[in-house]
Amino acid sequence: MEHNLEGHTINKRQLVFGWTAVAIVTIIASFWAYWGGVENFYEGWYSESIWENIVMMLAQYWMIAIVFMLIGFVGVRFSKVSIFLNLALGTGAAIFFSGAAFNTLWAMIIIPLAVIGLLFFFGVVKPRKLAYALVIGLPALILLITSIYGIVKISTRVDDGDYGARVVEGSGGICLIWAPKGPGWPEDGVSYEEAREICAHLNEDGTKLLNEEVNIWRLPTVEEAVASQILHNENAGGVWIKEEERPEYELTPDKETPLWDPHSMIIYYWTATPAGEGKAYIISYNGYVHPGNIENKYGYLSFRAVKECRE
């Protein structure tokens, strides 16, 4: 059965192909819009320069969603061009991610792009306004909502500008001195063993590494790290539930002083507590705890050395 729209003869199969492409693009773009909107304010948006934050947001967190929104627009408006755009994007991805595994490169990028391009090429999308609302409007709305939430969250963060050694009284009577900015609280990512080695050689005031081990400083245990988390200068009431291997909080912590630097890319700290063979617990600024391979070395994973408070 054929439908005549605007002087063009369109069969049901073309409509099915076209709207299947729209559905796939909408799902993918919306997923990446949600991921990018949330992650942008979780691990990104830490620079003191608003322009650096904006560039990072567009290039690192929103880019995939924007690309699929563009794919959707071109597919709906210029269906015969879509296949060439997608092939060009697939070729670029193959070159850029040449060392990636098959499941990552082909199954998640190249094949979906080819399928979407073919569906648009052999399909027709009518009415276009509805299609635009789905492939562009819905992801854009998701980005807007997640961004409003993220902006409100980071705008209320506490940053007293004091990145020296800090005394933090945690729940359960725990009291620790946390190292000042420097070797005991670095800006770069380090592995678990590197963190322990640095702690062992840190001098009394935490500002310099010594040639020999003095073992004044150490990594906090997972219990201590959880108990020390803070929200708006108030202890978050964290308790480590050892039997269930999870933390529990009265308040959800955030990336704030005195424990965290809101303008650092570091969002995870190593703890001293083993989490199985070759693993140790890692804590995030929001209080989330998970096991990490002790050999992991990422730019956003570091540590902050501690020592006991003096009587």
Order of alpha helices (4+ residues) and beta strands (2+ residues): beta-beta-alpha-alpha-alpha-alpha-alpha-alpha-alpha-alpha-beta-beta-alpha-alpha-beta-beta-beta-beta-beta-beta-beta-beta-beta
